[in-house]
Amino acid sequence: MQFGWLTLALSPAPEQDAERIDNLLDQACLAEQLGFSDIWLTEHYFTGESVYNDSLMFAAALAMKTTRVRLGFAVVQMPFHHPVRLAVQLALLDNLSKGRIDVGIGKGTVYNEYEFVGHGLRSRDSRERMEEAIEILERAWREAPLSYQGRFHKVHIPAIRPRPVQQPGPPLWRSVISPGSFKECGRLGIPILTSRLPVDRLKERWATYAEGIAEGGHDEPTRARLLAQSALWRNVYVADSDAQAEDELASLLAETRAHMMHVREAYNPADFEPDPGVLNAWTDPKVPDSEAIPFALQTGSLYGSPRRVREQVEELRDAGIRHLLCQTGFGAMDHARNVASMRRFGEQVMPAFRN
């Protein structure tokens, strides 16, 4: 198995932002030292979540401070970026990192409408914006010159410089949850990211993805690569004992959820309601913490002593997971506790799955 490290860290107040950003730089460097294979950055704005906000600029800093780990985005919120500028930025990042960039892409947050409003947009046309931006992005790396006349963008580009190190461009990943999305990405040969699925669903979803790969006519090396690199995102918290880990993670998740619900209530426009189809017990504000926190622990978290977490990782491995993205920080969790959990996982869990 391979293990990635993912950050979705909150700074609780503006005066803490600089320190929290420094902490994340230290944690990312530690992730490389501990043997994590990749680092994944999230993108959120205006409320202290993903405290660096600009994941592309933060990735440039990480490219200078690391040498081995791949640097991924989970995900780039495509409507917030002009596709030509994004193509240039990602090409530069690919050069700075010597070809270590992976790009998860999405249509933007489905809960935080205030992020769209802050960029002068609304989410109603976010899927169309994403699809047009993806087409421009991919063609810009392949075609010179490129002329494009679309609904949102009309551009003529002599050439993208610098050219990406990875040709024809950095790999584009998709975040998926529904069976249909798994199959479609398999057909297209697209690597995938997914998060809160219970273990009994994972084997089924990975089989669906493999069916899509077969239907797409991809050869065996491509099939093996896609199944090995496609990733599951989990909360990971390792403490000295099972009881300590459960109590502390439950408290951290409750604080995280309280912030999440507060900013959505405070800043989302009055005419916005998320699609009920995307809500679950964790994201639905009508569900009390007494149900939401156990749901998050059961379906999206690995926690306990090193021994128990090894057993949980074994269960995922046996379900077909070969690439696990570990979110080790939650809400405004302090740096020392995050580092301690990272070290326990890196030194007492990961070595059991190296081969």
C-alpha positions in Angstrom: 0.0 0.0 0.0 0.9 3.6 -0.3 -0.1 6.4 2.1 -0.7 10.0 1.3 -1.0 12.8 3.8 -3.9 15.3 3.4 -4.4 18.6 5.1 -7.7 20.3 5.8 -6.6 22.5 8.7 -8.5 25.4 10.3 -7.0 28.6 11.8 -9.5 29.8 14.4 -8.5 33.5 14.2 -6.6 35.8 11.8 -3.8 36.5 14.3 -3.0 32.7 14.3 -2.9 32.4 10.5 0.9 32.9 10.0 1.8 30.4 12.8 -0.7 27.8 11.4 0.8 28.1 7.9 4.3 27.6 9.3 2.9 24.5 11.2 1.5 23.1 8.0 4.9 23.5 6.2 6.5 21.6 9.1 3.9 18.9 9.0 4.3 18.4 5.2 8.0 18.1 5.5 7.5 15.6 8.3 5.1 13.6 6.1 7.9 13.2 3.6 10.4 12.2 6.3 8.0 9.6 7.6 7.6 7.9 4.2 4.2 9.2 3.0 4.2 9.0 -0.8 2.1 12.1 -1.5 0.7 15.3 0.0 -2.7 16.5 -0.8 -4.0 20.1 -0.4 -7.5 21.3 -0.1 -9.0 24.7 -1.3 -11.4 26.8 0.8 -11.7 30.5 1.3 -12.7 33.3 3.7 -13.3 31.5 7.0 -9.9 30.0 8.0 -10.4 26.5 6.6 -7.5 25.4 4.4 -5.7 28.3 6.1 -3.4 28.9 3.2 -6.5 29.3 1.0 -4.5 29.4 -2.3 -3.4 25.7 -2.6 -1.5 26.5 -5.8 0.8 29.0 -4.2 1.2 26.8 -1.1 2.2 23.9 -3.4 4.9 26.0 -4.8 6.4 26.4 -1.3 6.2 22.7 -0.8 7.8 22.0 -4.1 10.9 23.9 -2.8 10.9 22.2 0.6 10.4 18.6 -0.5 12.2 16.3 -3.0 10.3 13.0 -3.2 6.6 13.2 -2.4 4.1 13.9 -5.1 2.0 17.1 -4.5 -1.8 16.7 -5.2 -4.9 18.9 -5.0 -8.1 17.5 -3.4 -9.5 19.3 -5.2 -8.9 22.4 -7.4 -12.3 24.2 -7.4 -12.4 24.8 -11.2 -15.0 27.7 -11.4 -12.7 29.9 -9.2 -9.8 29.7 -11.7 -9.4 31.1 -15.2 -8.4 28.0 -17.2 -5.5 29.6 -19.1 -4.0 31.0 -15.9 -4.5 27.6 -14.2 -2.8 25.8 -17.1 0.2 28.2 -16.7 0.3 27.8 -12.9 0.2 24.0 -13.0 2.8 23.9 -15.7 5.1 26.0 -13.6 4.4 23.9 -10.5 5.2 20.8 -12.5 8.6 22.3 -13.4 9.3 23.5 -9.9 8.5 20.1 -8.5 10.3 18.2 -11.3 7.1 16.5 -12.4 5.5 15.7 -9.0 2.0 17.3 -9.5 -1.4 15.5 -9.4 -4.5 17.6 -10.0 -7.8 16.6 -8.5 -10.6 18.6 -10.1 -14.1 19.5 -9.0 -17.0 21.8 -9.7 -16.7 23.6 -6.4 -18.0 23.2 -2.9 -21.6 22.0 -2.8 -22.2 23.4 0.7 -20.3 26.7 0.9 -22.2 29.0 -1.5 -20.5 32.0 0.1 -17.2 30.9 -1.6 -18.9 31.3 -5.0 -20.4 34.6 -4.0 -17.0 35.8 -2.9 -15.7 35.1 -6.4 -18.6 36.9 -8.0 -20.3 33.7 -9.0 -23.2 31.4 -8.1 -23.0 27.6 -8.2 -25.9 27.1 -10.6 -23.7 26.8 -13.6 -20.6 25.3 -11.8 -20.7 22.0 -13.6 -20.7 23.7 -17.0 -17.9 26.0 -16.0 -15.9 23.1 -14.8 -16.4 21.1 -18.0 -15.4 24.0 -20.2 -12.4 24.8 -18.1 -11.2 21.2 -18.2 -11.4 21.2 -22.0 -9.4 24.4 -22.2 -6.8 23.2 -19.7 -6.2 19.9 -21.4 -6.1 21.4 -24.9 -3.8 24.2 -23.8 -1.2 21.7 -22.7 -1.4 19.8 -26.0 -2.1 22.4 -28.7 -0.1 25.5 -29.8 -1.7 27.7 -30.9 -5.1 27.2 -29.3 -8.3 29.1 -30.2 -11.4 28.4 -28.1 -14.8 29.9 -28.3 -17.0 28.8 -25.4 -19.9 29.9 -23.2 -17.6 31.3 -20.5 -14.3 31.8 -22.2 -13.1 33.0 -25.6 -9.3 32.8 -25.9 -6.5 32.5 -28.4 -3.2 31.2 -26.9 0.0 31.1 -28.9 1.5 28.5 -26.5 1.6 27.6 -22.8 5.1 28.2 -21.4 6.8 26.6 -19.6 5.7 23.3 -20.9 4.7 20.8 -18.2 7.4 18.2 -17.3 4.8 15.5 -17.3 3.5 15.2 -20.9 1.0 16.0 -22.1 0.3 17.5 -18.7 0.0 16.7 -15.0 -2.5 13.9 -14.3 -6.1 15.0 -13.8 -8.0 13.2 -11.0 -11.8 13.2 -10.2 -13.5 13.1 -6.9 -16.3 10.5 -7.1 -19.0 9.0 -4.8 -21.8 7.5 -7.0 -21.4 4.1 -8.8 -22.0 5.8 -12.1 -19.1 8.1 -11.6 -16.8 5.2 -10.6 -17.7 3.4 -13.8 -17.4 6.5 -16.1 -14.0 7.4 -14.7 -12.9 3.8 -15.2 -14.0 4.0 -18.9 -12.0 7.2 -19.4 -8.9 6.0 -17.5 -9.1 8.7 -14.9 -7.6 8.2 -11.4 -10.2 8.8 -8.6 -10.4 10.2 -5.1 -13.3 9.2 -2.8 -14.0 9.7 0.9 -16.8 8.7 3.2 -17.8 5.3 2.1 -18.2 2.4 4.6 -16.0 -0.6 4.1 -18.7 -2.9 2.8 -19.3 -0.4 -0.1 -15.7 0.0 -1.0 -15.2 -3.5 -2.5 -18.3 -2.9 -4.6 -17.2 0.5 -5.8 -13.7 -0.6 -6.7 -15.2 -3.5 -8.6 -17.4 -1.1 -10.5 -14.3 1.1 -11.3 -12.5 -2.0 -12.6 -15.5 -2.9 -14.8 -15.3 0.6 -16.2 -11.6 0.2 -16.9 -12.3 -3.0 -18.8 -15.2 -1.5 -20.8 -12.8 1.4 -21.8 -10.5 -1.1 -23.4 -7.4 -0.1 -21.3 -4.5 -2.5 -21.3 -3.4 -4.5 -18.2 -0.5 -2.1 -17.2 -3.0 0.9 -17.3 -5.6 -1.1 -15.3 -3.0 -2.0 -12.6 -1.8 1.6 -12.4 -5.3 3.0 -12.0 -6.3 0.5 -9.4 -3.1 1.1 -7.4 -3.1 4.9 -7.5 -6.8 5.6 -7.0 -7.3 6.8 -3.4 -9.6 6.6 -0.4 -9.6 9.6 2.0 -9.9 8.9 5.7 -9.6 10.8 9.0 -6.6 9.2 10.8 -5.9 9.7 14.5 -3.5 7.4 16.5 -3.1 7.8 20.3 -1.7 5.6 23.0 -4.9 3.8 23.7 -8.2 3.1 21.8 -10.3 4.9 24.4 -8.1 8.0 24.3 -8.2 8.1 20.5 -11.9 7.8 20.3 -12.6 10.5 23.0 -10.1 13.0 21.5 -11.1 12.4 17.9 -14.8 12.7 18.7 -14.2 16.0 20.4 -12.1 17.3 17.5 -14.8 16.3 15.0 -17.5 18.0 17.1 -15.5 21.3 17.1 -14.9 20.9 13.3 -18.6 20.4 12.6 -19.7 23.3 14.8 -17.4 25.6 12.8 -18.6 24.1 9.5 -22.3 24.6 10.4 -21.7 28.1 11.8 -20.0 29.6 8.8 -22.6 28.1 6.4 -25.5 29.5 8.4 -23.7 32.9 8.8 -22.5 33.4 5.2 -24.5 31.4 2.8 -27.1 33.5 1.0 -30.7 33.1 2.0 -31.7 31.7 -1.3 -29.3 28.8 -1.2 -30.1 25.3 -0.2 -27.7 22.4 -0.8 -29.1 19.6 -2.9 -30.6 17.1 -0.5 -29.0 14.3 -2.5 -25.5 15.4 -1.4 -26.3 15.5 2.3 -25.4 12.8 4.8 -25.4 12.6 8.6 -22.2 14.5 8.8 -23.1 17.4 6.5 -26.9 17.7 7.2 -27.4 20.5 9.8 -30.7 18.9 10.8 -28.8 15.8 12.2 -27.6 16.3 15.8 -24.0 15.7 16.8 -25.2 12.6 18.8 -25.8 11.0 15.4 -23.3 12.9 13.2 -20.1 12.2 15.2 -20.7 8.4 15.4 -21.4 8.4 11.7 -18.1 10.2 10.9 -16.2 7.8 13.2 -17.8 4.7 11.7 -17.7 5.6 8.0 -14.8 8.0 7.6 -12.2 7.5 10.3 -9.4 5.2 11.4 -8.5 5.7 15.0 -7.2 4.0 18.1 -3.9 2.6 19.3 -1.3 1.7 16.6 -2.4 -1.9 16.9 -6.1 -1.1 16.3 -5.3 1.2 13.4 -3.2 -1.4 11.7 -6.2 -3.7 11.9 -8.4 -1.1 10.3 -5.9 -0.5 7.5 -5.8 -4.3 6.9 -9.6 -4.2 6.5 -9.3 -1.5 3.9 -6.5 -3.4 2.1 -8.6 -6.6 2.0 -11.4 -4.5 0.4 -9.0 -3.6 -2.4 -7.7 -0.2 -1.3 -4.0 0.3 -2.2 -3.8 4.1 -1.7 -5.0 5.7 1.5 -5.0 9.5 2.0 -4.7 10.3 5.7 -6.1 13.5 7.1 -4.4 13.8 10.5 -5.5 17.3 11.5 -9.1 18.3 12.3 -10.4 21.8 12.8 -8.1 23.9 15.0 -6.2 20.9 16.4 -2.9 21.9 17.8 0.4 21.2 16.0 2.0 19.0 18.7 -1.0 16.6 18.9 -1.1 16.4 15.1 2.6 15.6 14.9 2.4 13.0 17.6 -0.4 11.2 15.8 1.5 11.4 12.5 4.6 9.9 14.0 2.6 7.0 15.6 1.0 6.3 12.2 4.3 6.7 10.2 6.5 4.7 12.6 4.1 2.0 13.9 1.4 1.5 11.3 2.8 2.2 7.8 5.8 -0.1 8.0 3.5 -3.1 8.3 2.2 -2.4 4.8 5.3 -1.4 2.9 5.3 -4.6 0.8 
